Amino acid sequence: MLDLASHIVKIKEGHFDPDKFDDRYEDALKELLKMKQEGKPIERPEPTNVVNLMDALRRSVEASGGAPASSRGRDRQVGVARLKSPSSQSGEGRRPASPLSKGRPRSRRI
């Protein structure tokens, strides 16, 4: 592997000439700014490779032998039920409101 990497580096090494470098990003940005200055409409390109990260994460967890989706959902429902329990809504165990917070809505911690 090291020999292959050394070979690739040898092939690619050379003097960098910035005049030969074509910065397509800078050219596209200049064109976009020019169109905006002229008042022309800007067309947004359609995304080509959009990945749903949650689906990818679920597939990854399932492929690695993690908990199946049904048991994870059940655990999540138990957590929600605990949050909605009457004792958490009654105000037991809470500190009294600060005099500075009068008139302001209280933030709810989860």
DRENPA-3360 file (N, C-alpha, C; in nm, 2 decimals, always signed):
BEGIN
1 = MLDLASHI = +0.08/-0.12/+0.00/+0.00/+0.00/+0.00/+0.09/+0.13/+0.00 ~ +0.19/+0.12/+0.08/+0.28/+0.24/+0.09/+0.35/+0.26/-0.05 ~ +0.39/+0.15/-0.12/+0.45/+0.16/-0.25/+0.35/+0.23/-0.35 ~ +0.23/+0.19/-0.34/+0.13/+0.25/-0.43/+0.11/+0.40/-0.40 ~ +0.10/+0.43/-0.28/+0.09/+0.57/-0.24/+0.21/+0.66/-0.28 ~ +0.33/+0.60/-0.26/+0.45/+0.67/-0.31/+0.45/+0.69/-0.46 ~ +0.41/+0.59/-0.53/+0.40/+0.59/-0.68/+0.30/+0.70/-0.72 ~ +0.19/+0.71/-0.66/+0.09/+0.81/-0.70/+0.14/+0.95/-0.67;
9 = VKIKEGHF = +0.21/+0.97/-0.56/+0.26/+1.10/-0.52/+0.37/+1.14/-0.63 ~ +0.45/+1.05/-0.67/+0.56/+1.08/-0.76/+0.50/+1.12/-0.90 ~ +0.39/+1.05/-0.94/+0.33/+1.08/-1.07/+0.27/+1.22/-1.06 ~ +0.21/+1.26/-0.95/+0.13/+1.38/-0.94/+0.22/+1.50/-0.90 ~ +0.34/+1.48/-0.86/+0.42/+1.59/-0.81/+0.46/+1.67/-0.93 ~ +0.48/+1.80/-0.91/+0.53/+1.89/-1.01/+0.51/+2.03/-0.96 ~ +0.55/+2.13/-1.05/+0.54/+2.27/-1.01/+0.40/+2.32/-1.03 ~ +0.35/+2.39/-0.94/+0.21/+2.44/-0.95/+0.22/+2.58/-1.01;
17 = DPDKFDDR = +0.15/+2.60/-1.12/+0.14/+2.72/-1.19/+0.00/+2.78/-1.18 ~ -0.02/+2.88/-1.09/-0.16/+2.93/-1.07/-0.23/+2.99/-1.20 ~ -0.15/+3.02/-1.30/-0.21/+3.07/-1.42/-0.28/+2.96/-1.50 ~ -0.24/+2.84/-1.48/-0.30/+2.72/-1.54/-0.43/+2.67/-1.46 ~ -0.44/+2.72/-1.34/-0.55/+2.67/-1.25/-0.68/+2.75/-1.29 ~ -0.78/+2.68/-1.31/-0.91/+2.73/-1.35/-1.01/+2.72/-1.23 ~ -1.04/+2.83/-1.17/-1.12/+2.83/-1.05/-1.27/+2.85/-1.09 ~ -1.33/+2.74/-1.11/-1.47/+2.74/-1.16/-1.57/+2.80/-1.06;
25 = YEDALKEL = -1.54/+2.78/-0.93/-1.63/+2.84/-0.83/-1.63/+2.99/-0.83 ~ -1.51/+3.05/-0.84/-1.50/+3.19/-0.85/-1.56/+3.25/-0.97 ~ -1.55/+3.18/-1.09/-1.61/+3.22/-1.21/-1.76/+3.22/-1.20 ~ -1.82/+3.11/-1.14/-1.96/+3.10/-1.12/-2.01/+3.21/-1.02 ~ -1.94/+3.24/-0.92/-1.98/+3.34/-0.83/-1.98/+3.48/-0.89 ~ -1.88/+3.51/-0.97/-1.87/+3.63/-1.04/-1.99/+3.65/-1.14 ~ -2.03/+3.54/-1.21/-2.14/+3.54/-1.30/-2.27/+3.56/-1.22 ~ -2.29/+3.50/-1.11/-2.40/+3.52/-1.02/-2.42/+3.67/-0.98;
33 = LKMKQEGK = -2.31/+3.72/-0.93/-2.31/+3.86/-0.89/-2.34/+3.96/-1.00 ~ -2.29/+3.93/-1.12/-2.32/+4.01/-1.24/-2.47/+4.00/-1.27 ~ -2.53/+3.88/-1.27/-2.67/+3.87/-1.30/-2.75/+3.95/-1.19 ~ -2.71/+3.94/-1.07/-2.79/+4.01/-0.96/-2.78/+4.16/-0.99 ~ -2.66/+4.21/-1.02/-2.65/+4.36/-1.05/-2.73/+4.40/-1.17 ~ -2.75/+4.32/-1.26/-2.83/+4.35/-1.38/-2.98/+4.33/-1.36 ~ -3.01/+4.28/-1.24/-3.15/+4.26/-1.21/-3.21/+4.14/-1.28 ~ -3.13/+4.05/-1.33/-3.19/+3.93/-1.39/-3.23/+3.82/-1.29;
41 = PIERPEPT = -3.33/+3.74/-1.32/-3.37/+3.64/-1.22/-3.26/+3.53/-1.20 ~ -3.24/+3.49/-1.08/-3.14/+3.39/-1.05/-3.22/+3.25/-1.05 ~ -3.17/+3.16/-1.12/-3.23/+3.02/-1.12/-3.15/+2.93/-1.03 ~ -3.22/+2.87/-0.94/-3.15/+2.78/-0.84/-3.15/+2.64/-0.91 ~ -3.03/+2.58/-0.91/-3.02/+2.44/-0.96/-3.09/+2.34/-0.87 ~ -3.15/+2.24/-0.93/-3.22/+2.14/-0.85/-3.11/+2.05/-0.78 ~ -3.13/+2.02/-0.65/-3.03/+1.93/-0.59/-3.03/+1.79/-0.66 ~ -2.92/+1.74/-0.67/-2.90/+1.61/-0.75/-2.89/+1.49/-0.66;
49 = NVVNLMDA = -2.82/+1.51/-0.54/-2.79/+1.39/-0.46/-2.83/+1.42/-0.31 ~ -2.96/+1.43/-0.29/-3.02/+1.46/-0.16/-3.03/+1.33/-0.08 ~ -2.97/+1.32/+0.04/-2.98/+1.20/+0.12/-3.05/+1.23/+0.25 ~ -3.15/+1.15/+0.28/-3.22/+1.16/+0.41/-3.13/+1.10/+0.51 ~ -3.08/+1.19/+0.60/-2.98/+1.14/+0.70/-3.04/+1.04/+0.80 ~ -3.17/+1.07/+0.84/-3.23/+0.98/+0.94/-3.25/+0.84/+0.88 ~ -3.29/+0.83/+0.75/-3.30/+0.70/+0.69/-3.17/+0.63/+0.68 ~ -3.06/+0.70/+0.64/-2.93/+0.65/+0.63/-2.88/+0.60/+0.77;
57 = LRRSVEAS = -2.91/+0.67/+0.87/-2.87/+0.63/+1.01/-2.94/+0.51/+1.05 ~ -3.07/+0.50/+1.02/-3.15/+0.38/+1.06/-3.10/+0.26/+0.99 ~ -3.07/+0.27/+0.86/-3.01/+0.16/+0.78/-2.88/+0.12/+0.84 ~ -2.80/+0.21/+0.88/-2.67/+0.18/+0.94/-2.68/+0.11/+1.07 ~ -2.77/+0.15/+1.16/-2.79/+0.09/+1.29/-2.84/-0.05/+1.27 ~ -2.94/-0.07/+1.18/-3.00/-0.20/+1.15/-2.89/-0.30/+1.09 ~ -2.81/-0.24/+1.01/-2.70/-0.33/+0.94/-2.60/-0.37/+1.04 ~ -2.57/-0.29/+1.15/-2.47/-0.32/+1.24/-2.53/-0.41/+1.36;
65 = GGAPASSR = -2.65/-0.44/+1.35/-2.71/-0.53/+1.45/-2.77/-0.46/+1.57 ~ -2.80/-0.33/+1.55/-2.85/-0.25/+1.66/-3.00/-0.29/+1.69 ~ -3.06/-0.23/+1.79/-3.20/-0.26/+1.82/-3.29/-0.23/+1.70 ~ -3.39/-0.32/+1.68/-3.48/-0.30/+1.57/-3.57/-0.17/+1.60 ~ -3.62/-0.12/+1.49/-3.69/+0.01/+1.50/-3.81/+0.00/+1.59 ~ -3.88/-0.12/+1.60/-4.00/-0.13/+1.68/-3.97/-0.11/+1.83 ~ -3.86/-0.17/+1.88/-3.83/-0.15/+2.02/-3.78/-0.01/+2.05 ~ -3.71/+0.06/+1.96/-3.67/+0.19/+1.98/-3.79/+0.28/+1.99;
73 = GRDRQVGV = -3.89/+0.26/+1.91/-4.01/+0.34/+1.92/-4.08/+0.32/+2.05 ~ -4.08/+0.20/+2.10/-4.15/+0.17/+2.23/-4.08/+0.25/+2.34 ~ -3.95/+0.25/+2.34/-3.87/+0.32/+2.44/-3.90/+0.47/+2.44 ~ -3.91/+0.52/+2.32/-3.94/+0.66/+2.30/-4.08/+0.70/+2.35 ~ -4.18/+0.61/+2.33/-4.31/+0.63/+2.38/-4.32/+0.63/+2.53 ~ -4.24/+0.55/+2.60/-4.23/+0.54/+2.74/-4.18/+0.68/+2.79 ~ -4.07/+0.73/+2.73/-4.02/+0.86/+2.77/-4.12/+0.97/+2.75 ~ -4.20/+0.97/+2.65/-4.30/+1.07/+2.63/-4.40/+1.06/+2.74;
81 = ARLKSPSS = -4.45/+0.94/+2.77/-4.55/+0.92/+2.88/-4.49/+0.98/+3.01 ~ -4.36/+0.95/+3.04/-4.31/+1.00/+3.16/-4.31/+1.16/+3.16 ~ -4.28/+1.22/+3.05/-4.28/+1.36/+3.04/-4.42/+1.42/+3.07 ~ -4.53/+1.35/+3.03/-4.66/+1.40/+3.04/-4.73/+1.35/+3.17 ~ -4.65/+1.29/+3.26/-4.71/+1.24/+3.39/-4.77/+1.35/+3.47 ~ -4.87/+1.33/+3.55/-4.93/+1.44/+3.63/-4.83/+1.50/+3.73 ~ -4.74/+1.42/+3.78/-4.65/+1.48/+3.88/-4.56/+1.58/+3.82 ~ -4.52/+1.56/+3.69/-4.43/+1.66/+3.62/-4.51/+1.79/+3.59;
89 = QSGEGRRP = -4.64/+1.78/+3.58/-4.72/+1.90/+3.54/-4.77/+1.97/+3.67 ~ -4.77/+1.91/+3.78/-4.83/+1.97/+3.90/-4.74/+2.08/+3.96 ~ -4.61/+2.07/+3.93/-4.52/+2.17/+3.98/-4.45/+2.12/+4.11 ~ -4.46/+2.00/+4.14/-4.40/+1.95/+4.26/-4.25/+1.95/+4.24 ~ -4.17/+1.98/+4.33/-4.03/+1.98/+4.32/-3.97/+2.10/+4.25 ~ -4.05/+2.20/+4.21/-4.00/+2.31/+4.14/-3.96/+2.42/+4.24 ~ -3.87/+2.51/+4.20/-3.84/+2.62/+4.28/-3.94/+2.73/+4.25 ~ -3.96/+2.82/+4.35/-4.06/+2.93/+4.33/-4.00/+3.02/+4.22;
97 = ASPLSKGR = -4.09/+3.09/+4.15/-4.06/+3.18/+4.04/-3.98/+3.29/+4.10 ~ -3.88/+3.33/+4.02/-3.80/+3.45/+4.06/-3.88/+3.58/+4.04 ~ -3.86/+3.68/+4.13/-3.93/+3.80/+4.12/-3.90/+3.87/+3.98 ~ -3.78/+3.84/+3.93/-3.74/+3.90/+3.80/-3.82/+3.84/+3.68 ~ -3.88/+3.73/+3.70/-3.95/+3.66/+3.59/-4.10/+3.69/+3.58 ~ -4.15/+3.78/+3.67/-4.29/+3.81/+3.67/-4.33/+3.87/+3.53 ~ -4.44/+3.82/+3.48/-4.49/+3.87/+3.36/-4.43/+3.81/+3.23 ~ -4.32/+3.73/+3.25/-4.26/+3.67/+3.13/-4.31/+3.52/+3.13;
105 = PRSRRI = -4.33/+3.47/+3.01/-4.37/+3.32/+3.01/-4.25/+3.24/+3.05 ~ -4.28/+3.13/+3.12/-4.17/+3.04/+3.17/-4.14/+2.95/+3.05 ~ -4.01/+2.92/+3.04/-3.97/+2.82/+2.94/-3.99/+2.68/+3.00 ~ -4.02/+2.59/+2.92/-4.05/+2.45/+2.97/-3.93/+2.37/+2.93 ~ -3.87/+2.30/+3.03/-3.76/+2.21/+3.01/-3.81/+2.07/+2.99 ~ -3.74/+2.00/+2.91/-3.78/+1.86/+2.88/-3.67/+1.78/+2.92;
% end
